[in-house]
Amino acid sequence: MRSLKRKTLLNLKCFPMESEPHIIYNGVICPKCTDEISSNHRHDYVTCSCGQSFVDGGVGGYIRRSPDAIPVVFYNNEPHEIIRNYARRGTRGKSLDQPLKWVKISEMTDEHLAAVLDYGGADWHLKIIADELAYRNKNNIKLSEDEM
């Protein structure tokens, strides 16, 4: 297993909570067909199967949705048990040759989470990743590529 290079992994003081919460999940439920749809990134306009409801804006700082849709929105200041099941990360696989796929943080392997910390990103997002690794450590959860 790849070693976790970041000394800050369990020292979450390095990723302070910013004053403005960030959207980690931007979704809606259509009142007509009951589809739950979500937008993953800015300008990711998604419609439900019946076409009545839409959502747009992803986690890029704005929310746009059809007025009759039931909002399902979560922020990075929610309890981690909620965050881990709604926050997602886009991936193209280890070799970067696969189609873009959005994976819940709770379903990412330990190696993948460590690679994200090594790669870097926005502090609020890295805090979610570090929190997930700490949560797994505390609860004896291990997800390795061999088990997937």
N, C-alpha and C positions, 0 to 999 in steps of 0.2 A: 504494500500500500504506500502511496506517495506520502511523504512526510509533510506535515503542515508547517509551512515556512513562516507564516506570520506570527510574530511574538504577541501580537495584539489579539489573537484569536479569542481568548477568554477574558482579556482585559478590555471590556467594552467601553471604557472611558475614552478610548480613541475614536469612538463613533458616537458622539453626543447626539441626543435627540434635538433636531432643529425646531425652531419655534413654529414653523408652518408644517402641518402634517402633509405627507405625500400620499397620493392615491396609489394603492397596490392592486386594486381590483375595481374595474369599471364595467358593471354589467346591468342588465335589465331582464325582467321576466315579462313576456308578452301576455296581456290579459286575454287575448283571443286564442292563441295556439299553445300557450303556457311554456314555450321554449325559453330557456335561460341562455342568453347570448352575452358575450363580453368582448370588449375592445382591448387589444393588447398594447397598442402603441399609438402615438399621435397620428392622426389621419387614417386610422384603421376603422373604417366605416363598416359596420356589420348589421345585417338585417336578419330577422327571424324567418322561419320557413313559410309563414303566411304573408310576409311582407308588411304587416301592420306596424311592427316596432323596429326601432333601430337604436344603436348606441355608437358613439364616436369619441375619440379623444384619448383612448387608452389610459396609460398612467403618466401622460405627458403634461399634466397640469390643467387640463380643462375637461369638462364633462358636457357632452351634448347627447341628448336622447329624445325619443318621441315622448310627447307630453302625457300620453295615457299609459306608458310602460311603468312597471313597478321597479323602482331603482334597487339595485343590489351593489352597494359601494362600500369598500373597506379601505381604511387608511393605515399607515405604518404605526399609529399610536394605539392600535387594538392589542389585545392580549396575544402573545405569540402563538398560542394554540389555534387562533383564528388566522393569523398572518400566514403560518406555514402551509395552510390548506388553500389559500387564495393567491398569495404572491407567486408570480411565475417568472421564469427567465427563458428567453429565446435561446435555442441552441441549434447548431448545425452539425453536431456530432464531433468526436475527437479530431477527425481529419478535416473538418469544415467542408465536407463534400456532400452532405445530406440536406434535404429540404428543411427549411426553418420549421422548428417544432417548439411549442410553448410547454414547458414542464413546471409543475408545481414544485416549490422549494422542498416540500415534504417528500417528494419522489425523486429528487436528485441524489446521486450517489455521494458519499463522503468525498471521494476523489474529485468529483465535479465541483462540489462546494469549495474545496480547497483551491482548485484551479481558478475559480471566480475571484477568490480573495487574492491570489497571486496576480491575476490579470488587472484587477482594480475596477474602479467605477465610482459612482456617486456614494458619498458617505452613508446616506440613509439606506441605500440598497446593500452596501457592504455590512452595515449593522444587522440587517435582516439575515444575511448569510451567516455572520458570526453568531448571532443568536440561535440560529438553527443548529449549528455545530455544538454550541454549548448545551442546548436542549437535548440533543442526541447523547452527548456525553453524560449529562445528568440522569437520563432515562435509559441508559445502556442500549441505545439504538444504533445499529450499524447497517449502512446500506453500501455494499460494495458492488463493483461491476461484475464480480464472479457470481453474485447471488441474483443478478437481474436477468 
